[in-house]
């Protein structure tokens, strides 16, 4: 129930970062016992993400199609 047009997938440690071209960024974790990807954090502001850069374990920088950069 997330990400309709995925623009990037990246990971750091146990976290998976998925950016969507309309819904911004989602942080996921894989639960092996249930065989599920679970969203545990996301950006509340819708952004048309074109690129994502993981800065550290808790932070990402995103750029959108309007030239805005958000951290």
N, CA, C and O atoms as a DFTB+ gen file, in Angstrom:
284 C
 N C O
     1  1       0.810      -1.195       0.000
     2  2       0.000       0.000       0.000
     3  2       0.857       1.265       0.000
     4  3       0.463       2.283       0.567
     5  1       2.004       1.201      -0.623
     6  2       2.866       2.364      -0.765
     7  2       3.499       2.350      -2.140
     8  3       3.424       1.352      -2.858
     9  1       4.108       3.432      -2.498
    10  2       4.950       3.556      -3.694
    11  2       4.290       3.025      -4.965
    12  3       4.260       1.819      -5.211
    13  1       3.779       3.924      -5.742
    14  2       3.165       3.526      -7.001
    15  2       4.136       3.605      -8.172
    16  3       4.036       2.822      -9.116
    17  1       5.074       4.544      -8.116
    18  2       6.082       4.678      -9.166
    19  2       7.450       4.824      -8.514
    20  3       7.938       5.938      -8.325
    21  1       8.059       3.713      -8.177
    22  2       9.339       3.721      -7.479
    23  2      10.411       4.311      -8.380
    24  3      10.576       3.897      -9.527
    25  1      11.146       5.299      -7.837
    26  2      12.210       5.936      -8.616
    27  2      13.601       5.494      -8.153
    28  3      14.562       5.599      -8.915
    29  1      13.724       5.001      -6.915
    30  2      15.027       4.525      -6.427
    31  2      14.839       3.591      -5.244
    32  3      13.917       3.753      -4.445
    33  1      15.726       2.612      -5.145
    34  2      15.783       1.703      -4.002
    35  2      17.239       1.626      -3.572
    36  3      18.128       1.392      -4.391
    37  1      17.473       1.824      -2.285
    38  2      18.831       1.746      -1.745
    39  2      18.748       1.175      -0.341
    40  3      17.665       1.127       0.243
    41  1      19.857       0.749       0.202
    42  2      19.829       0.194       1.556
    43  2      21.059       0.625       2.318
    44  3      22.097       0.963       1.748
    45  1      20.903       0.600       3.633
    46  2      22.009       0.845       4.552
    47  2      21.736      -0.010       5.787
    48  3      20.718       0.166       6.457
    49  1      22.619      -0.909       6.077
    50  2      22.408      -1.825       7.198
    51  2      21.149      -2.640       6.976
    52  3      20.983      -3.260       5.926
    53  1      20.263      -2.641       7.959
    54  2      19.005      -3.379       7.880
    55  2      17.874      -2.558       7.270
    56  3      16.749      -3.046       7.163
    57  1      18.151      -1.333       6.874
    58  2      17.105      -0.443       6.362
    59  2      17.119      -0.382       4.846
    60  3      18.173      -0.409       4.211
    61  1      15.936      -0.302       4.290
    62  2      15.762      -0.146       2.855
    63  2      15.082       1.197       2.642
    64  3      14.065       1.494       3.269
    65  1      15.644       2.000       1.762
    66  2      15.080       3.311       1.451
    67  2      14.479       3.240       0.052
    68  3      15.165       2.928      -0.922
    69  1      13.181       3.537      -0.027
    70  2      12.465       3.505      -1.302
    71  2      11.901       4.895      -1.569
    72  3      11.199       5.461      -0.731
    73  1      12.212       5.436      -2.739
    74  2      11.629       6.731      -3.098
    75  2      10.619       6.527      -4.219
    76  3      10.796       5.694      -5.108
    77  1       9.579       7.299      -4.145
    78  2       8.481       7.221      -5.097
    79  2       8.424       8.537      -5.858
    80  3       8.721       9.589      -5.291
    81  1       8.054       8.498      -7.109
    82  2       8.033       9.717      -7.905
    83  2       6.902      10.667      -7.516
    84  3       6.857      11.794      -8.011
    85  1       5.986      10.240      -6.639
    86  2       4.913      11.133      -6.209
    87  2       4.727      11.175      -4.696
    88  3       4.152      12.138      -4.188
    89  1       5.186      10.180      -3.965
    90  2       4.904      10.075      -2.531
    91  2       6.112      10.308      -1.639
    92  3       5.997      10.140      -0.425
    93  1       7.240      10.678      -2.167
    94  2       8.453      10.971      -1.419
    95  2       9.210       9.714      -1.005
    96  3       9.357       8.795      -1.811
    97  1       9.695       9.656       0.239
    98  2      10.619       8.613       0.667
    99  2       9.999       7.757       1.778
   100  3       9.312       8.266       2.664
   101  1      10.257       6.458       1.710
   102  2       9.791       5.510       2.714
   103  2      10.988       4.722       3.233
   104  3      11.848       4.309       2.455
   105  1      11.044       4.511       4.552
   106  2      12.037       3.636       5.160
   107  2      11.356       2.311       5.468
   108  3      10.303       2.283       6.106
   109  1      11.950       1.223       5.019
   110  2      11.369      -0.098       5.213
   111  2      12.337      -1.013       5.939
   112  3      13.541      -0.763       5.996
   113  1      11.782      -2.069       6.487
   114  2      12.569      -3.125       7.107
   115  2      11.940      -4.454       6.694
   116  3      10.719      -4.587       6.616
   117  1      12.786      -5.407       6.438
   118  2      12.313      -6.727       6.051
   119  2      12.132      -7.580       7.292
   120  3      13.058      -7.720       8.091
   121  1      10.949      -8.149       7.462
   122  2      10.669      -9.080       8.559
   123  2      10.707     -10.498       8.006
   124  3       9.812     -10.931       7.281
   125  1      11.752     -11.192       8.364
   126  2      11.975     -12.529       7.813
   127  2      10.883     -13.514       8.218
   128  3      10.430     -14.306       7.392
   129  1      10.458     -13.473       9.472
   130  2       9.458     -14.430       9.964
   131  2       8.138     -14.330       9.206
   132  3       7.497     -15.345       8.932
   133  1       7.732     -13.103       8.867
   134  2       6.473     -12.898       8.134
   135  2       6.678     -12.778       6.632
   136  3       5.708     -12.734       5.876
   137  1       7.951     -12.724       6.184
   138  2       8.278     -12.527       4.780
   139  2       7.609     -11.266       4.229
   140  3       6.966     -11.297       3.179
   141  1       7.772     -10.148       4.961
   142  2       7.127      -8.890       4.602
   143  2       8.109      -7.730       4.671
   144  3       9.051      -7.733       5.463
   145  1       7.865      -6.736       3.820
   146  2       8.524      -5.441       3.932
   147  2       7.571      -4.523       4.678
   148  3       6.410      -4.386       4.294
   149  1       8.057      -3.893       5.744
   150  2       7.212      -3.064       6.584
   151  2       7.744      -1.633       6.575
   152  3       8.925      -1.401       6.833
   153  1       6.872      -0.682       6.278
   154  2       7.233       0.727       6.333
   155  2       7.216       1.168       7.793
   156  3       6.197       1.029       8.469
   157  1       8.342       1.703       8.286
   158  2       8.364       2.181       9.669
   159  2       8.549       3.689       9.754
   160  3       8.407       4.262      10.835
   161  1       8.863       4.350       8.634
   162  2       8.961       5.808       8.613
   163  2       8.801       6.283       7.175
   164  3       9.226       5.612       6.235
   165  1       8.186       7.440       7.019
   166  2       8.070       8.033       5.687
   167  2       7.962       9.540       5.804
   168  3       7.770      10.086       6.890
   169  1       8.088      10.195       4.676
   170  2       7.989      11.647       4.600
   171  2       6.521      12.023       4.460
   172  3       5.820      11.474       3.611
   173  1       6.054      12.947       5.279
   174  2       4.648      13.353       5.235
   175  2       4.351      14.307       4.077
   176  3       3.207      14.410       3.635
   177  1       5.374      14.998       3.589
   178  2       5.201      15.941       2.500
   179  2       5.355      15.219       1.168
   180  3       6.405      14.632       0.906
   181  1       4.326      15.253       0.322
   182  2       4.482      14.604      -0.989
   183  2       5.530      15.341      -1.829
   184  3       5.477      16.564      -1.958
   185  1       6.460      14.609      -2.386
   186  2       7.514      15.176      -3.231
   187  2       7.644      14.324      -4.482
   188  3       7.476      13.105      -4.442
   189  1       7.940      14.972      -5.573
   190  2       8.171      14.285      -6.840
   191  2       9.664      13.972      -6.941
   192  3      10.403      14.656      -7.649
   193  1      10.093      12.951      -6.241
   194  2      11.509      12.628      -6.055
   195  2      12.132      12.139      -7.352
   196  3      11.587      11.284      -8.050
   197  1      13.306      12.717      -7.655
   198  2      14.083      12.259      -8.807
   199  2      15.380      11.597      -8.374
   200  3      15.917      10.754      -9.093
   201  1      15.896      11.977      -7.184
   202  2      17.117      11.348      -6.699
   203  2      17.155      11.334      -5.174
   204  3      16.586      12.197      -4.506
   205  1      17.847      10.318      -4.648
   206  2      17.980      10.137      -3.206
   207  2      19.429       9.801      -2.894
   208  3      20.067       9.028      -3.609
   209  1      19.941      10.390      -1.820
   210  2      21.290      10.081      -1.350
   211  2      21.211       9.798       0.144
   212  3      20.752      10.640       0.916
   213  1      21.657       8.617       0.548
   214  2      21.673       8.270       1.967
   215  2      22.869       8.963       2.603
   216  3      24.009       8.752       2.189
   217  1      22.603       9.795       3.617
   218  2      23.671      10.524       4.299
   219  2      24.219       9.750       5.495
   220  3      25.432       9.698       5.697
   221  1      23.351       9.163       6.271
   222  2      23.755       8.282       7.361
   223  2      22.591       7.340       7.656
   224  3      21.623       7.284       6.897
   225  1      22.687       6.605       8.751
   226  2      21.695       5.576       9.059
   227  2      20.293       6.136       9.276
   228  3      19.309       5.414       9.118
   229  1      20.191       7.411       9.636
   230  2      18.903       8.020       9.953
   231  2      18.481       9.127       8.976
   232  3      17.379       9.660       9.106
   233  1      19.321       9.481       8.011
   234  2      19.092      10.680       7.211
   235  2      19.286      10.425       5.723
   236  3      20.218       9.736       5.310
   237  1      18.384      10.994       4.927
   238  2      18.537      10.972       3.472
   239  2      18.369      12.390       2.933
   240  3      17.694      13.222       3.538
   241  1      18.983      12.647       1.804
   242  2      18.782      13.893       1.067
   243  2      18.010      13.535      -0.190
   244  3      18.344      12.560      -0.863
   245  1      16.990      14.301      -0.516
   246  2      16.198      14.032      -1.721
   247  2      16.153      15.285      -2.586
   248  3      16.157      16.411      -2.089
   249  1      16.110      15.058      -3.873
   250  2      15.925      16.127      -4.837
   251  2      14.664      15.835      -5.622
   252  3      14.399      14.686      -5.975
   253  1      13.885      16.869      -5.898
   254  2      12.649      16.641      -6.654
   255  2      12.711      17.317      -8.014
   256  3      13.677      18.007      -8.336
   257  1      11.670      17.109      -8.802
   258  2      11.672      17.598     -10.175
   259  2      11.584      19.114     -10.278
   260  3      11.768      19.666     -11.363
   261  1      11.308      19.796      -9.173
   262  2      11.245      21.255      -9.161
   263  2      12.551      21.894      -8.735
   264  3      12.636      23.119      -8.650
   265  1      13.577      21.089      -8.463
   266  2      14.874      21.591      -8.064
   267  2      15.023      21.790      -6.576
   268  3      16.013      22.372      -6.132
   269  1      14.079      21.329      -5.800
   270  2      14.136      21.454      -4.349
   271  2      14.952      20.321      -3.762
   272  3      14.844      19.171      -4.189
   273  1      15.777      20.660      -2.769
   274  2      16.542      19.659      -2.053
   275  2      16.040      19.649      -0.613
   276  3      15.928      20.701       0.016
   277  1      15.738      18.466      -0.097
   278  2      15.268      18.330       1.285
   279  2      16.088      17.271       1.992
   280  3      16.512      16.292       1.378
   281  1      16.311      17.465       3.281
   282  2      17.072      16.504       4.086
   283  2      16.187      16.023       5.211
   284  3      16.614      15.204       6.025
